[in-house]
Amino acid sequence: MNKLPLAKRAQIVGLLVEGCSMRATARLADVSLNTVSKFLADLGAACAEYQDAAFQNLPCTRIQCDEIWSFVHSKEKNAPANMKAAGMAGDVWTWTAICADTKLMPCWAVGARNADVAREFMFDLAGRLSNRVQLTTDGHRSYLEAVNEAFEFEVDYAMLVKQYGAPQGAAQERRYSPAECTGAIKQRVSGMPDMAHVSTSYVERANLTMRMGMRRFTRLTNAFSKKVEAHAHAVSLHFMYYNFGRVHKTLRVTPAMQAGIATKVWTLEEIAGLVVDEAPKKRGPYKKKEISN
């Protein structure tokens, strides 16, 4: 990547964050697929590192959390047993959090939908906040212990438990139709949450933005991630663009600007510039090899 011009890197970033697949990006940018893959890995790691350092002591007051499904290599039912056991294939969930006021998404986690990842995700979230918050999650039970451990009960926590019915349509159509939400129950878990603000609407809408903005999240295609690492890098790049480079239609600024973390809208070139080129290796003097008879 040392010789790839910044303008070309910015073009690759723009294509990826607007929902193009890896191969489509390579064709449109007129570069090799390996170039796109290598750049995504480097940039994804840089974006994760930058946001990890930037999102500290956040003055958020209302946080919503949710999970979004995808898969890597193959779906859970078709994944090889050894790869599934190693976490290299099958279902992969992205745990997300959003500030209801600034729309900033301060942290995320990529992994299984279990108690271990829930705990890791909640400890990460709790460590980024500067004050007590009102927290809303869905009814996933892994949140209960994770929230209590991470926040040590210093949180106003409520669950929004949704109830679903059978999807409408003929039997052959149901496999492609989501279950119909027939109702939702607000449950106070700890603290004194304001029940009027118990909602997951913002984070669910942000998850839709993820599915629209990353080709590998699109259902019924072959654009899914082949490796968990590549999946995580794509998610990091998406959040970098969402938080710093994309103007929110309601706020009229980026979420990072609304939260006081940034003072301007980041350009694609600035995002691409997070990847620091390695200094060229110094070559020693050429020595002619002697050929012995």
Secondary structure, 3 states (H helix, E strand, C coil): CCCCCHHHHHHHHHHHHCCCCHHHHHHHHCCCHHHHHHHHHHHHHHHHHHHHHHCCCECCCEEEEEEEEEEECCCHHHCCHHHHHCCCCEEEEEEEEEECCCCCCCCEEEECCCHHHHHHHHHHHHCCECCCCEEEEECCCHHHHHHHHHHCCCCEEEEEEEEEECCCCCHHHHHHCCCEEEEEEEEEEECCCCHHHCCCHHHHHHHHHHHHHCHHHCCCCCCCECCHHHHHHHHHHHHHHHHHHCCCCCCCCCHHHHCCCCCCCCCHHHHHCCCCCCCCCCCCCCCCCCCCC
